Amino acid sequence: MKPHKNLNSWIKSFEFVKEIYLVTNRFPSDEKFGLISQIRRASVSVPVNIAEGAARRGTKEFIHFLYISLGSLSELDTLILLSKELNFINEKECELLIEKLDIIGKLIYGLIKNLEGRL
């Protein structure tokens, strides 16, 4: 049983991780243990925490893990903006990534509100 696989927030964030890996492959190799590592870790954290929360027994626990996912999205927002400032990605790519982050954030926030309504 894997209830997270039916959640739009998990689906979109899982797809986003794959995109992040492709984007960061083009970063300078000397960033392997710096920005690349941080961006990838933060992006993976989003669907992983959604999945872990969905597997928990209680709604409050699930909500807690969803808030962790939102925190990782905020971290990613900053890291993506920094990547643009360092010219690792261009303006258009930055805008598209941030737009996707915003969509994922809205999905997670909507799920949180739905779950809070059940408490």
TIDODO-973078 format. One record per residue: residue number from 1; residue in three letters; x, y, z of N, C-alpha, C, CB in turn. Coordinates in steps of 0.1 Angstrom, whole numbers. Glycine has a CB too. Layout:
! TIDODO-973078
[node NUM, ALA, [X, Y, Z], [X, Y, Z], [X, Y, Z], [X, Y, Z]];
...
! end
This chain:
! TIDODO-973078
[node 1, MET, [8, -12, 0], [0, 0, 0], [9, 12, 0], [-10, 0, 12]];
[node 2, LYS, [7, 21, -10], [15, 33, -11], [6, 45, -14], [26, 31, -23]];
[node 3, PRO, [0, 50, -4], [-10, 61, -6], [-5, 73, -12], [-17, 64, 7]];
[node 4, HIS, [8, 76, -10], [14, 88, -15], [14, 89, -30], [28, 90, -10]];
[node 5, LYS, [14, 77, -37], [15, 77, -52], [3, 83, -58], [18, 63, -56]];
[node 6, ASN, [-8, 84, -51], [-20, 90, -56], [-21, 105, -54], [-32, 83, -51]];
[node 7, LEU, [-12, 111, -47], [-12, 125, -43], [-6, 133, -54], [-6, 127, -30]];
[node 8, ASN, [-13, 143, -59], [-7, 152, -69], [5, 159, -64], [-18, 163, -73]];
[node 9, SER, [6, 163, -52], [18, 169, -46], [30, 160, -47], [15, 174, -32]];
[node 10, TRP, [28, 147, -45], [39, 138, -46], [43, 136, -60], [35, 124, -39]];
[node 11, ILE, [33, 134, -69], [36, 132, -83], [44, 143, -89], [23, 130, -91]];
[node 12, LYS, [39, 156, -87], [46, 168, -92], [60, 169, -86], [37, 180, -89]];
[node 13, SER, [61, 167, -73], [74, 169, -67], [84, 158, -71], [73, 169, -52]];
[node 14, PHE, [79, 146, -74], [88, 135, -79], [93, 139, -92], [80, 122, -79]];
[node 15, GLU, [84, 144, -101], [88, 148, -114], [98, 160, -114], [76, 152, -123]];
[node 16, PHE, [96, 169, -104], [105, 180, -102], [119, 176, -99], [99, 190, -91]];
[node 17, VAL, [120, 165, -90], [133, 160, -86], [141, 156, -99], [132, 148, -76]];
[node 18, LYS, [134, 149, -108], [141, 144, -120], [146, 156, -128], [131, 136, -129]];
[node 19, GLU, [138, 167, -129], [142, 179, -136], [154, 185, -130], [130, 188, -137]];
[node 20, ILE, [154, 186, -117], [165, 192, -109], [178, 185, -112], [162, 192, -94]];
[node 21, TYR, [177, 172, -112], [189, 164, -115], [195, 167, -129], [186, 149, -114]];
[node 22, LEU, [186, 169, -139], [190, 172, -153], [196, 186, -153], [178, 171, -162]];
[node 23, VAL, [190, 195, -146], [195, 209, -146], [208, 210, -139], [185, 219, -139]];
[node 24, THR, [210, 203, -128], [222, 204, -120], [234, 197, -127], [220, 199, -106]];
[node 25, ASN, [231, 188, -136], [241, 181, -143], [250, 191, -151], [235, 170, -153]];
[node 26, ARG, [244, 202, -154], [251, 212, -163], [258, 222, -154], [241, 220, -171]];
[node 27, PHE, [258, 221, -141], [265, 230, -132], [280, 227, -133], [260, 229, -117]];
[node 28, PRO, [288, 237, -129], [303, 234, -129], [306, 222, -119], [310, 247, -124]];
[node 29, SER, [315, 214, -123], [319, 202, -116], [324, 205, -102], [329, 194, -123]];
[node 30, ASP, [330, 217, -100], [335, 221, -87], [323, 224, -77], [344, 233, -88]];
[node 31, GLU, [311, 224, -82], [299, 226, -73], [293, 213, -68], [289, 234, -80]];
[node 32, LYS, [300, 201, -72], [294, 188, -69], [291, 186, -54], [304, 177, -73]];
[node 33, PHE, [300, 191, -46], [298, 189, -31], [292, 202, -25], [311, 185, -24]];
[node 34, GLY, [289, 212, -33], [283, 224, -28], [269, 226, -32], [291, 236, -33]];
[node 35, LEU, [266, 235, -41], [253, 238, -45], [245, 226, -52], [253, 249, -55]];
[node 36, ILE, [252, 218, -60], [245, 207, -66], [240, 198, -55], [255, 199, -75]];
[node 37, SER, [248, 194, -45], [244, 185, -35], [233, 191, -27], [256, 183, -25]];
[node 38, GLN, [233, 204, -23], [223, 210, -16], [209, 211, -23], [227, 224, -11]];
[node 39, ILE, [210, 214, -36], [198, 215, -44], [191, 202, -45], [201, 221, -58]];
[node 40, ARG, [199, 192, -48], [194, 178, -50], [188, 173, -37], [205, 169, -55]];
[node 41, ARG, [195, 175, -26], [190, 170, -13], [177, 177, -9], [200, 173, -2]];
[node 42, ALA, [176, 190, -12], [164, 197, -8], [152, 192, -17], [166, 212, -10]];
[node 43, SER, [155, 190, -30], [144, 186, -39], [139, 172, -36], [149, 186, -54]];
[node 44, VAL, [148, 163, -33], [145, 149, -29], [137, 149, -16], [157, 140, -27]];
[node 45, SER, [140, 159, -7], [133, 159, 6], [118, 162, 4], [139, 171, 14]];
[node 46, VAL, [113, 168, -6], [99, 172, -8], [91, 159, -10], [97, 181, -20]];
[node 47, PRO, [93, 151, -20], [85, 139, -22], [87, 128, -11], [87, 133, -36]];
[node 48, VAL, [99, 128, -6], [103, 118, 4], [95, 121, 17], [118, 118, 7]];
[node 49, ASN, [94, 133, 21], [86, 137, 33], [71, 135, 31], [89, 151, 37]];
[node 50, ILE, [66, 138, 19], [52, 135, 16], [49, 120, 17], [48, 140, 1]];
[node 51, ALA, [58, 112, 11], [56, 98, 12], [57, 93, 27], [67, 91, 4]];
[node 52, GLU, [67, 97, 34], [68, 93, 48], [56, 97, 56], [81, 99, 54]];
[node 53, GLY, [51, 110, 54], [40, 114, 61], [27, 107, 58], [37, 129, 59]];
[node 54, ALA, [25, 103, 45], [13, 96, 41], [13, 82, 47], [13, 95, 26]];
[node 55, ALA, [25, 76, 50], [26, 63, 56], [24, 63, 71], [39, 57, 53]];
[node 56, ARG, [24, 74, 77], [22, 75, 92], [7, 72, 95], [26, 89, 97]];
[node 57, ARG, [5, 69, 108], [-8, 65, 112], [-18, 77, 114], [-7, 58, 125]];
[node 58, GLY, [-12, 88, 119], [-21, 99, 123], [-20, 110, 113], [-17, 104, 137]];
[node 59, THR, [-31, 118, 113], [-32, 129, 104], [-23, 140, 108], [-47, 135, 104]];
[node 60, LYS, [-21, 142, 122], [-12, 153, 127], [2, 150, 122], [-13, 154, 142]];
[node 61, GLU, [6, 137, 123], [20, 134, 118], [21, 137, 103], [23, 119, 121]];
[node 62, PHE, [11, 133, 95], [12, 136, 81], [13, 151, 78], [-1, 131, 74]];
[node 63, ILE, [6, 159, 85], [7, 173, 84], [21, 178, 87], [-4, 180, 93]];
[node 64, HIS, [26, 173, 98], [40, 177, 102], [50, 174, 91], [44, 169, 115]];
[node 65, PHE, [49, 163, 84], [58, 160, 73], [55, 169, 61], [57, 145, 69]];
[node 66, LEU, [43, 172, 59], [40, 182, 48], [46, 195, 50], [24, 183, 46]];
[node 67, TYR, [46, 200, 63], [53, 212, 66], [68, 212, 64], [50, 216, 80]];
[node 68, ILE, [74, 200, 66], [88, 198, 63], [90, 200, 48], [93, 184, 68]];
[node 69, SER, [81, 194, 40], [82, 195, 26], [81, 210, 21], [71, 187, 19]];
[node 70, LEU, [72, 217, 28], [71, 232, 24], [84, 239, 28], [59, 238, 32]];
[node 71, GLY, [91, 235, 39], [103, 241, 43], [114, 238, 32], [108, 236, 56]];
[node 72, SER, [114, 226, 27], [124, 223, 16], [121, 230, 4], [123, 208, 14]];
[node 73, LEU, [108, 233, 1], [105, 241, -11], [110, 255, -9], [90, 242, -13]];
[node 74, SER, [110, 261, 3], [115, 274, 5], [130, 274, 3], [111, 279, 19]];
[node 75, GLU, [137, 264, 8], [151, 263, 7], [155, 262, -8], [156, 250, 14]];
[node 76, LEU, [147, 254, -16], [149, 253, -30], [148, 266, -37], [140, 243, -36]];
[node 77, ASP, [138, 274, -33], [135, 287, -39], [148, 295, -38], [123, 294, -33]];
[node 78, THR, [154, 296, -27], [166, 304, -25], [178, 298, -33], [169, 304, -10]];
[node 79, LEU, [179, 285, -33], [190, 279, -40], [189, 281, -55], [191, 264, -37]];
[node 80, ILE, [177, 280, -60], [175, 283, -75], [178, 297, -78], [160, 279, -79]];
[node 81, LEU, [173, 306, -70], [177, 321, -72], [192, 323, -71], [170, 330, -62]];
[node 82, LEU, [198, 317, -62], [213, 318, -61], [220, 312, -74], [218, 310, -49]];
[node 83, SER, [215, 301, -79], [220, 295, -91], [219, 304, -103], [213, 282, -94]];
[node 84, LYS, [208, 312, -103], [206, 322, -114], [217, 333, -112], [192, 327, -114]];
[node 85, GLU, [218, 338, -100], [227, 349, -97], [242, 345, -100], [226, 353, -83]];
[node 86, LEU, [245, 332, -99], [258, 327, -102], [260, 323, -117], [262, 315, -93]];
[node 87, ASN, [249, 325, -124], [249, 322, -139], [250, 307, -142], [260, 329, -146]];
[node 88, PHE, [245, 299, -133], [245, 284, -135], [232, 281, -143], [246, 276, -122]];
[node 89, ILE, [222, 289, -141], [210, 288, -149], [206, 302, -154], [198, 281, -141]];
[node 90, ASN, [198, 302, -165], [194, 315, -170], [181, 320, -164], [193, 314, -186]];
[node 91, GLU, [177, 332, -167], [165, 338, -162], [153, 330, -165], [164, 352, -167]];
[node 92, LYS, [151, 326, -177], [139, 318, -181], [138, 305, -174], [140, 316, -197]];
[node 93, GLU, [149, 298, -173], [150, 285, -166], [146, 287, -151], [163, 278, -167]];
[node 94, CYS, [152, 298, -145], [149, 301, -131], [134, 303, -129], [157, 313, -127]];
[node 95, GLU, [128, 311, -138], [114, 314, -137], [105, 301, -138], [109, 324, -148]];
[node 96, LEU, [109, 293, -147], [101, 280, -149], [102, 271, -137], [106, 273, -161]];
[node 97, LEU, [114, 270, -131], [116, 262, -119], [108, 268, -107], [131, 261, -116]];
[node 98, ILE, [109, 281, -106], [102, 287, -95], [87, 286, -96], [106, 302, -94]];
[node 99, GLU, [82, 287, -109], [68, 285, -111], [63, 271, -107], [65, 287, -127]];
[node 100, LYS, [72, 261, -111], [68, 247, -107], [69, 245, -92], [78, 237, -113]];
[node 101, LEU, [78, 252, -85], [79, 252, -70], [66, 257, -64], [91, 259, -65]];
[node 102, ASP, [61, 268, -70], [49, 275, -65], [37, 265, -66], [47, 288, -72]];
[node 103, ILE, [36, 258, -78], [25, 249, -80], [26, 238, -70], [26, 243, -94]];
[node 104, ILE, [37, 232, -68], [39, 221, -58], [35, 226, -44], [54, 216, -58]];
[node 105, GLY, [40, 238, -41], [37, 244, -28], [22, 246, -25], [44, 258, -26]];
[node 106, LYS, [15, 250, -36], [0, 252, -35], [-6, 239, -33], [-5, 259, -47]];
[node 107, LEU, [-2, 228, -40], [-7, 215, -38], [-5, 210, -24], [-1, 205, -48]];
[node 108, ILE, [7, 212, -19], [10, 207, -5], [1, 215, 5], [25, 208, -2]];
[node 109, TYR, [1, 228, 3], [-7, 237, 12], [-22, 233, 12], [-5, 252, 9]];
[node 110, GLY, [-27, 230, 0], [-41, 225, -1], [-43, 212, 6], [-45, 224, -16]];
[node 111, LEU, [-34, 203, 5], [-35, 190, 12], [-35, 192, 27], [-23, 181, 8]];
[node 112, ILE, [-26, 201, 32], [-25, 204, 46], [-39, 210, 51], [-14, 215, 49]];
[node 113, LYS, [-45, 219, 44], [-58, 225, 47], [-69, 214, 48], [-61, 236, 38]];
[node 114, ASN, [-68, 205, 38], [-78, 195, 37], [-77, 185, 49], [-76, 187, 24]];
[node 115, LEU, [-64, 182, 53], [-62, 173, 64], [-66, 180, 77], [-47, 169, 64]];
[node 116, GLU, [-62, 193, 78], [-66, 200, 90], [-81, 201, 92], [-60, 214, 90]];
[node 117, GLY, [-88, 201, 81], [-103, 201, 82], [-109, 188, 88], [-109, 204, 69]];
[node 118, ARG, [-101, 178, 88], [-105, 165, 93], [-102, 163, 108], [-98, 153, 85]];
[node 119, LEU, [-94, 172, 113], [-90, 170, 127], [-102, 174, 137], [-78, 179, 131]];
! end
